[in-house]
Amino acid sequence: MYRRDSPIPLPIAPASPAEHRAAVLRAEEDRARERQRELDSQVSPMLAAAERIQIWEKLHALRLPTSAIHPLVACIAVQTQLTLQDVAAEQQRRRLLLHSAVPQIVPNDRSP
C-alpha cells in the first residue's frame, strides 16, 4: 500500500493489526519460497558446477576456499550434489582465471 500523490512511494500503515500480521506472514512466506528455489537450484543437474557453487556461495555468504583440503570443500560438494573432483576443478578454473588476469611483468631487454 502506497500513497499515490507522492513521487516516492511511501508505505502506508495497514488498516488493522490483522492486516499487518498477514502482510508480514506473506513476506516471510515469499522469502522462504525464494530460499527454497535457490536451495533447489544449487543441486540442479541442469546447472553447471560453477553455477551451483555460486548459488551456494550466495546462500551462505561465503567464498569457495582456495585450498583443496579446506573442510568446506567437502561440505560444498555434499550441499551442491557435486563430486569433490567437480569442486576441485572449479577451484582450479578460478585459480587459472585469477593468474591470467594478473598482468605479467616482462623484463625489458633494451638498455637506454
Residue pairs with C-beta under 8 A, 6 or more apart in sequence:
1 11
1 12
1 14
2 9
2 10
2 11
2 12
3 9
3 10
3 12
13 20
14 20
14 23
35 59
38 55
38 58
38 59
39 59
41 47
41 52
41 55
42 52
42 55
42 56
42 59
42 79
42 80
43 52
43 79
43 80
43 81
44 52
45 81
47 55
49 80
49 82
49 86
49 87
49 89
49 90
50 90
50 93
52 80
52 81
52 82
53 64
53 76
53 80
53 82
53 87
53 90
55 80
56 76
56 79
56 80
57 63
57 64
62 72
64 72
64 73
64 76
64 87
64 90
64 91
64 94
65 72
65 73
65 91
66 91
66 94
66 95
67 73
68 88
68 91
73 84
73 87
73 88
73 91
74 84
76 82
76 87
77 83
77 84
77 86
77 87
80 87
